[in-house]
Amino acid sequence: MAWLYLITAGLFEVLLVTFMKLSDGYKKILPTILAFVSGGISFYLLSLALISIPISTGYSVWTGIGSAGAVIAGMLFFNETKDLKRIFFIGCIIVSVIGLKAFS
């Protein structure tokens, strides 16, 4: 169950940064509220996951999901560049996260 919490926390981390972008510097109220709610859920689920997953693994996986997810969200929704170098390094992050899960 801890890994489910951790993966879900990472997905809420992606929502957090996406809503931060949409909030336009916290000037728009609804995306601002959604950013804070997403962040709170993300941290709460991370705290639940860290009860049984070592902090080094848990935090690395959480930030990896958040980082890769934020880049993917930027490419899909905010017209950020989609060059092969970015895609390659996102793949490296994803493989690293899978490796941490496999060997933890």
Backbone as CSV, one residue per row, in Angstrom:
resi,resn,N_x,N_y,N_z,CA_x,CA_y,CA_z,C_x,C_y,C_z
1,MET,0.822,-1.201,0.000,0.000,0.000,0.000,0.861,1.259,0.000
2,ALA,2.050,1.176,0.607,2.924,2.336,0.697,3.340,2.822,-0.692
3,TRP,3.597,1.882,-1.610,4.007,2.276,-2.954,2.855,2.940,-3.702
4,LEU,1.642,2.520,-3.451,0.483,3.175,-4.051,0.370,4.610,-3.539
5,TYR,0.561,4.786,-2.227,0.568,6.138,-1.654,1.648,6.991,-2.310
6,LEU,2.823,6.412,-2.481,3.953,7.168,-3.020,3.714,7.573,-4.471
7,ILE,3.237,6.666,-5.282,2.972,6.983,-6.688,1.863,8.025,-6.794
8,THR,0.825,7.881,-5.992,-0.261,8.852,-6.003,0.225,10.216,-5.523
9,ALA,1.101,10.225,-4.522,1.687,11.476,-4.048,2.465,12.153,-5.167
10,GLY,3.195,11.375,-5.947,3.932,11.931,-7.078,3.009,12.526,-8.126
11,LEU,1.891,11.866,-8.372,0.930,12.394,-9.340,0.306,13.700,-8.845
12,PHE,0.035,13.784,-7.555,-0.475,15.042,-7.000,0.594,16.132,-7.030
13,GLU,1.850,15.749,-6.980,2.946,16.710,-7.137,2.910,17.318,-8.541
14,VAL,2.606,16.497,-9.531,2.468,16.990,-10.903,1.292,17.961,-10.994
15,LEU,0.187,17.606,-10.347,-0.956,18.518,-10.322,-0.597,19.827,-9.634
16,LEU,0.161,19.752,-8.565,0.586,20.954,-7.846,1.296,21.919,-8.782
17,VAL,2.326,21.457,-9.477,3.092,22.370,-10.333,2.272,22.820,-11.542
18,THR,1.378,21.976,-12.026,0.515,22.377,-13.137,-0.422,23.498,-12.705
19,PHE,-1.035,23.353,-11.539,-1.914,24.411,-11.039,-1.132,25.666,-10.670
20,MET,0.106,25.498,-10.221,0.937,26.680,-9.965,1.137,27.472,-11.252
21,LYS,1.411,26.778,-12.336,1.579,27.429,-13.641,0.286,28.130,-14.048
22,LEU,-0.835,27.435,-13.891,-2.130,28.007,-14.283,-2.558,29.174,-13.399
23,SER,-2.017,29.255,-12.176,-2.427,30.316,-11.255,-1.860,31.687,-11.631
24,ASP,-0.909,31.710,-12.569,-0.312,32.969,-13.029,0.258,33.785,-11.865
25,GLY,1.168,33.134,-11.142,1.791,33.818,-9.999,0.833,33.997,-8.831
26,TYR,-0.070,33.064,-8.660,-1.090,33.074,-7.602,-2.048,34.255,-7.727
27,LYS,-2.266,34.707,-8.957,-3.220,35.794,-9.204,-4.622,35.266,-9.481
28,LYS,-4.726,34.032,-9.954,-6.028,33.433,-10.252,-6.411,32.512,-9.099
29,ILE,-7.581,32.738,-8.544,-7.957,32.110,-7.279,-8.171,30.593,-7.381
30,LEU,-8.913,30.111,-8.377,-9.212,28.676,-8.435,-7.952,27.828,-8.629
31,PRO,-7.088,28.148,-9.597,-5.860,27.357,-9.709,-4.967,27.465,-8.468
32,THR,-5.001,28.603,-7.803,-4.223,28.775,-6.568,-4.723,27.827,-5.490
33,ILE,-6.040,27.786,-5.311,-6.624,26.884,-4.313,-6.306,25.435,-4.662
34,LEU,-6.456,25.081,-5.945,-6.174,23.712,-6.371,-4.699,23.356,-6.198
35,ALA,-3.811,24.329,-6.372,-2.383,24.082,-6.147,-2.130,23.741,-4.680
36,PHE,-2.696,24.513,-3.777,-2.499,24.257,-2.347,-3.116,22.920,-1.922
37,VAL,-4.305,22.620,-2.443,-4.954,21.347,-2.109,-4.126,20.180,-2.640
38,SER,-3.679,20.281,-3.883,-2.856,19.216,-4.479,-1.562,19.025,-3.701
39,GLY,-0.939,20.136,-3.317,0.296,20.054,-2.536,0.077,19.406,-1.183
40,GLY,-1.025,19.769,-0.528,-1.336,19.167,0.771,-1.572,17.670,0.671
41,ILE,-2.325,17.266,-0.343,-2.577,15.836,-0.550,-1.276,15.110,-0.856
42,SER,-0.447,15.726,-1.699,0.830,15.116,-2.064,1.709,14.889,-0.838
43,PHE,1.846,15.913,-0.004,2.669,15.774,1.195,2.081,14.769,2.179
44,TYR,0.761,14.760,2.309,0.135,13.812,3.221,0.380,12.375,2.770
45,LEU,0.163,12.109,1.474,0.389,10.754,0.970,1.863,10.369,1.049
46,LEU,2.747,11.332,0.806,4.182,11.061,0.961,4.490,10.672,2.396
47,SER,3.903,11.375,3.351,4.161,11.051,4.759,3.670,9.650,5.109
48,LEU,2.531,9.243,4.535,2.042,7.883,4.771,2.986,6.849,4.166
49,ALA,3.475,7.134,2.960,4.378,6.195,2.286,5.690,6.044,3.049
50,LEU,6.164,7.136,3.638,7.461,7.099,4.320,7.422,6.358,5.650
51,ILE,6.245,5.929,6.069,6.156,5.087,7.272,6.859,3.764,7.012
52,SER,6.704,3.219,5.793,7.319,1.924,5.500,8.396,1.937,4.429
53,ILE,8.490,2.994,3.662,9.525,3.081,2.629,10.651,3.964,3.167
54,PRO,11.910,3.574,2.978,13.018,4.417,3.436,12.939,5.816,2.811
55,ILE,13.307,6.827,3.590,13.175,8.202,3.122,14.000,8.463,1.868
56,SER,15.173,7.848,1.758,16.016,8.076,0.588,15.326,7.583,-0.680
57,THR,14.714,6.435,-0.612,13.996,5.890,-1.762,12.703,6.654,-2.001
58,GLY,11.932,6.872,-0.951,10.636,7.531,-1.082,10.740,8.932,-1.646
59,TYR,11.651,9.710,-1.108,11.789,11.089,-1.582,12.302,11.119,-3.014
60,SER,13.235,10.231,-3.346,13.764,10.179,-4.705,12.681,9.811,-5.715
61,VAL,11.873,8.832,-5.381,10.792,8.422,-6.283,9.765,9.540,-6.410
62,TRP,9.410,10.169,-5.306,8.418,11.254,-5.303,8.873,12.414,-6.175
63,THR,10.117,12.837,-6.002,10.618,13.947,-6.813,10.810,13.529,-8.270
64,GLY,11.177,12.269,-8.489,11.332,11.785,-9.864,10.016,11.801,-10.611
65,ILE,8.959,11.308,-9.971,7.635,11.332,-10.592,7.204,12.775,-10.830
66,GLY,7.429,13.620,-9.833,7.058,15.030,-9.971,7.829,15.725,-11.076
67,SER,9.126,15.474,-11.152,9.951,16.119,-12.175,9.588,15.657,-13.576
68,ALA,9.559,14.343,-13.764,9.228,13.810,-15.092,7.805,14.201,-15.481
69,GLY,6.897,14.109,-14.538,5.509,14.461,-14.818,5.333,15.925,-15.170
70,ALA,6.078,16.797,-14.485,5.982,18.224,-14.777,6.509,18.534,-16.176
71,VAL,7.580,17.879,-16.575,8.121,18.089,-17.919,7.128,17.587,-18.962
72,ILE,6.556,16.417,-18.726,5.578,15.863,-19.661,4.342,16.760,-19.745
73,ALA,3.862,17.244,-18.595,2.710,18.148,-18.585,3.036,19.430,-19.346
74,GLY,4.246,19.941,-19.169,4.654,21.139,-19.894,4.658,20.928,-21.393
75,MET,5.132,19.765,-21.807,5.165,19.473,-23.240,3.755,19.278,-23.801
76,LEU,2.876,18.644,-23.028,1.530,18.354,-23.521,0.588,19.548,-23.462
77,PHE,0.671,20.347,-22.396,-0.335,21.382,-22.161,0.162,22.814,-22.286
78,PHE,1.485,23.024,-22.219,2.007,24.392,-22.207,2.968,24.672,-23.355
79,ASN,2.903,23.836,-24.389,3.656,24.043,-25.615,5.169,24.162,-25.393
80,GLU,5.691,23.424,-24.423,7.142,23.412,-24.223,7.777,22.497,-25.262
81,THR,9.067,22.692,-25.518,9.742,21.942,-26.579,9.689,20.442,-26.322
82,LYS,9.612,19.705,-27.415,9.503,18.245,-27.352,10.684,17.593,-28.066
83,ASP,11.875,18.092,-27.876,13.013,17.530,-28.600,13.452,16.197,-27.989
84,LEU,14.207,15.448,-28.768,14.611,14.097,-28.366,15.477,14.079,-27.111
85,LYS,16.287,15.105,-26.910,17.136,15.148,-25.706,16.270,15.189,-24.444
86,ARG,15.254,16.019,-24.433,14.360,16.104,-23.264,13.665,14.770,-23.027
87,ILE,13.166,14.177,-24.090,12.466,12.898,-23.966,13.417,11.814,-23.466
88,PHE,14.646,11.808,-23.944,15.643,10.833,-23.487,15.882,10.972,-21.986
89,PHE,16.083,12.195,-21.510,16.388,12.377,-20.098,15.171,12.145,-19.203
90,ILE,13.972,12.412,-19.708,12.771,12.027,-18.957,12.744,10.507,-18.811
91,GLY,13.077,9.811,-19.887,13.159,8.352,-19.832,14.167,7.880,-18.799
92,CYS,15.295,8.585,-18.692,16.304,8.230,-17.680,15.729,8.363,-16.267
93,ILE,14.967,9.424,-16.030,14.351,9.614,-14.715,13.370,8.473,-14.435
94,ILE,12.559,8.143,-15.412,11.561,7.081,-15.228,12.239,5.742,-14.965
95,VAL,13.297,5.430,-15.719,14.034,4.185,-15.491,14.660,4.178,-14.099
96,SER,15.159,5.312,-13.653,15.743,5.404,-12.309,14.703,5.149,-11.225
97,VAL,13.521,5.715,-11.400,12.438,5.497,-10.433,12.061,4.017,-10.393
98,ILE,11.949,3.400,-11.550,11.624,1.980,-11.605,12.738,1.151,-10.943
99,GLY,13.991,1.550,-11.176,15.114,0.852,-10.557,15.095,0.961,-9.039
100,LEU,14.769,2.147,-8.522,14.676,2.298,-7.065,13.572,1.408,-6.498
101,LYS,12.456,1.325,-7.206,11.362,0.462,-6.738,11.783,-1.000,-6.787
102,ALA,12.460,-1.391,-7.867,12.823,-2.796,-8.041,13.851,-3.269,-7.010
103,PHE,14.725,-2.388,-6.582,15.805,-2.800,-5.673,15.638,-2.292,-4.256
104,SER,14.413,-1.874,-3.899,14.169,-1.413,-2.525,13.420,-2.475,-1.746
